[in-house]
Structure formats: structure tokens, C-alpha cells
Amino acid sequence: MDINEYRKQAKKAVDESMLIQSSFPAVSAVADYYESIPSRPVLADVSPGYLRPLLPDAAPFEGESMDAITADLQSKILPSITHWAHPGFMAFFACTASHPANIAEMWSNAFNGAHFNWICSPAVTELETVVLDWLAKALALPECFLSGGPTHGGGVLHGSASEAIVTVMVAARDRYLAQATAHLPEGEDKEEQTWRHRSRLVALGSAGAHSSTKKAAQVLGVRFDTVPVDEESGYSMTGEALAAKLAQLRGKGLEPFYLTATFGSTDVCAVDDFVGIAATLAADNNNNKSNSNGTTTTTSNGDAAAAAAAAAAPRGEVWVHVDGAFAGSALLLPEYQHLTPPFASFHSFNFNPHKWLLTTFDCSAVWVRSRADLITALSIKPAYLRNEFSDSDLVTDYRDWQIPLGRRFRSLKLWFVLRSYGIAGLRAHVARGIRLGQSLDDKLAARPDLFTLFTRARFALVSFRVVGDDEQERNARTETLYETLNASGKVYLTSTVVNGKFAIRVSTSTAAVREEHVQATFDLIVKETEALLAKIKNTQ
């Protein structure tokens, strides 16, 4: 294909209505795939290790034709794909895509650079800053998270929320240690005290926080602990529970330095008590200034000395990160924006446009209140990365805002999506997912003979259980139903266990889901539940 034909086909690909008519094979095949998704089983019906016998033992020595490669894609790969865009995919949280995002990915791949500092591609850096300011304003984030805000904050795009959390935890650790040892002169004693503090550090998350916080703590080599949540609070972390956990840990001579608060937990989409958390930590910071009162705290194992030493020593401020990986997209809707003002008291926030905002994976947006915290923890300047623009501090080098050096042009697809749909279009998309979740919630609530709602619909997530006489029976029945539904090939759901209770999760955030799919899913759930209960009755 010569350059003129390539240009002709690329222009056709931009127009969604021309995708099917395009003679460019890959574009046409992708369009065919999207059309075929609803007719395919949502889950692949293969066993682990299926692929190796189908492929050669070694890579070909001579190159093969694209036709041969595409044929193998169709026969060996495509039948074993789990289709995240399927209307029956209601597992986990959605990983949505759109044609504007796909086109932007093509452009990004064409530019193909590492983009680690401004001079590598000025547009890559500057578009990221602009787009993340756009998005912060659309989400009603406090001004401190804007690139031109009063605290010199700003946003950066990472690959995932897990990457964002481990990154801000590094900054939180270094900030805490610097504050805890700020009263000491530079030297051997300060270094020794720093290591003593490090050995006592604890990262916190609610019992409903995503496992990425625990994993980040493992990576950093620090302790991890959870703040309990209960049904009465809607499985949300409260300020009171946090205060109790802080006191408990410090009573053992440990030093909490980091907290993940959650805007939409993975289990049940719970929203933590941000107002209560902010008040608890404000009081904690005030007490920190006068906490050396000579009181000795006795711990359960009698280790009073460590607790007393920890209480008397200066300590740093607890860094609060708000993880809104999935539900953060709902902050586009005005009815949820009253929840963001307390974020001004916190240090960082992230959410994933690649989950609910029609932006292909990977794209995780994270904002910090003070960019200096990231840069201080992560900046290294070998000679081969230096240039006049970076040295003059006139530009942003996003390599200093992340753990890897190289980075992708992720902001391009976000820019395409924001411009193609507009805030109004994205609000409509998110609101539809929420309405569909409420629709399923209403249907399940109307059958109390079969189901109990574990939690009411939140942000396009519904969780429910099968009725039973006791917890053991409800757990067993619900787990059996869960396995039966996924074995049907018509839907793919996930489960959760909270405080020993097994529940089925249904997420209606996939872009292809409509009311007819919700109704079909509900009908399938009812059919299989009735069959399950009838079978149990017949065996009694």
C-alpha cells in the first residue's frame, strides 16, 4: 500500500460509519469484531495451557505475511478472548473503550516515543497538563489539585491505580520521614533515627480498600493494617474508626504514615466518610504538636518503652490518598460533586478513565496537592537526561512524577474522548450506567422471596445474595448460584466476601449494556435461583 492509499484508508477509519465499508483489512476486521461481540459467549471456553500446542515451539526465522498472522489471530486468539465490551460482561468494573480513543491510540503508536521529559516531545508533556486540568475542573476537584493552583499541585497519567498508589506511598514515606527528623542536624544520628522511624511505619486502608494498598506496602517493605468497617456504616470507613486505629497502632510504638480512603470500594462501592476522616486527622495533627506529655502507654504485650518513645518523638503528617479508581467518574455528575470539598485536606486523588470514561486501557489519572512531594521523592538527574529546559525549571518533566522513566502518550486519547463526547456526553454515559444499576436493584428488591440486597445500588454496582435461614445457608446458596450463572456463558459476574458474607456483584457500567440486557440478566438470575431452590427443596 503506497502512502496515498494509506492516507485514504486512514481518513476512512476516522469516520465510524465508514468502518464496515473500509477496505483496509484490520480496520474492517475490528469493526466486524465489535459487531459480533453480543453473539459470542462472554467468557472463553478453554482450559489453562490451551494455546501452546497450537503454536510453533519457536518464532519463525523468516517473516510471515500479515494474512497468515491475521488468520491465526482469528482461529487461535479470538475464540479465547474474554470480551470486556460484551453486554453480558458485568464482572469487576468495566474497562470501556470508544472509537475516538482507539483512533488516538493509533496516533500515539505512530508517534512512538518514551516521552520522559519535555524535550522528548513538548506536546506530550503540555497536553497532559492541560487535559488533567480540564478533567480536574470537570470533576469539581479542589483548586489545590490544578497545575496553577495555590499549592503547586497538578495531575499526571499513570498506567493503573495500583501504580498511582505505590507512587504516592513512596512520596508519603519520604515526606513523613523528613518531617519526623526535621529537628535533627544532618549527620549519622539523623540517618540512624530515620531508619528507626522506617522500621515502625504502617500504611493504612479501610477493610474495603483495594488490595493495591497492601501490595504497595509490600513493595515498600512497610507494615499494612486495616481500619474496620461494618454494615451499620454501609461498609464505609469513619473518622471514629480511623481515630481508634491510629491510637491502637501508636500504643504499640508504630507510626501510621499513609492512608488510602476510598471513593467507591471494589467490594460494594462504599464511599468513606471524608468529612470525618479530615476532622480526625486535623485533630491528630494538632495533638502532634503537644503530644510529648510524659505519659507512658502500656501495650498488650507490656512494651511500654517503645510506645513511650514513639509518643514523645516528633512525627510526620499522615498522607491521605483518595482512591476513586472506578466511581471517580461519577464526580462528573453535579449531584455527586458535593463530596469533593474535603479532598482539599488530603494529599492526592486518583481515578481511572479507562474504567468508566470510554478511554482505552491504560489511563489512570492521579493528582497531588503538592508536586514537590513527588519530585523530592522520585527525581534523579543523571547527566544523560539533563537539558537546558529541565535545568532552568521552565518545564514539567513527568518522569519525576512516576517510578518508571519512559512513559506513553496517554493524554492524547483522553483529549480525543473529552473533545468527541464533551462533558455532557460523558455525563450521559455515566448516568446511564447508574440508572441501569438502579433498575436491576429495583427488580431484585421486588423478589424478596428469592433475594436479599447486600447493599443498595451504588454507582452502577449491585450486590445481592440468595435467601436462606442463616449465614451459612445464604453463603452456600449464593456461591452455587454464582457458579451456575458464570457457567451459562451468557453473563460474567464476580463475587465478594465482606465480613464473612458471600455476595454476587453485578456492574452495569459496560458501555454496551442497555435495559434489555439488564432485564435478560435479571430473568436469568431468577430462573437459575428458582431452579436452585427447587432442587434444594426436593432433596430435603
NORRAJO-V865736 format. One record per run of one state. SS is the DSSP state (A for helix, B for strand, O for the rest). FROM is the first residue (numbers start at 1). TO is the last residue. If there is no record, write none. Layout:
SS;FROM;TO
SS;FROM;TO
//
This chain:
O;1;2
A;3;14
O;15;15
A;16;18
O;19;24
A;25;39
O;40;51
A;52;54
O;55;65
A;66;80
O;81;88
B;89;89
O;90;98
A;99;111
O;112;117
A;118;120
O;121;121
A;122;138
O;139;142
A;143;145
O;146;153
B;154;158
O;159;160
A;161;180
O;181;187
A;188;198
O;199;200
B;201;206
O;207;211
A;212;220
O;221;222
B;223;227
O;228;230
A;231;233
O;234;238
A;239;251
O;252;254
B;255;263
O;264;270
B;271;271
O;272;273
A;274;288
O;289;303
A;304;312
O;313;318
B;319;323
O;324;326
A;327;332
O;333;333
A;334;339
O;340;340
A;341;345
O;346;347
B;348;352
A;353;356
O;357;363
B;364;368
O;369;370
A;371;378
O;379;382
A;383;385
O;386;387
A;388;391
O;392;397
A;398;401
O;402;410
A;411;445
O;446;450
B;451;458
O;459;460
B;461;466
O;467;470
A;471;487
O;488;491
B;492;492
O;493;493
B;494;498
O;499;500
B;501;507
O;508;514
A;515;539
O;540;540
//
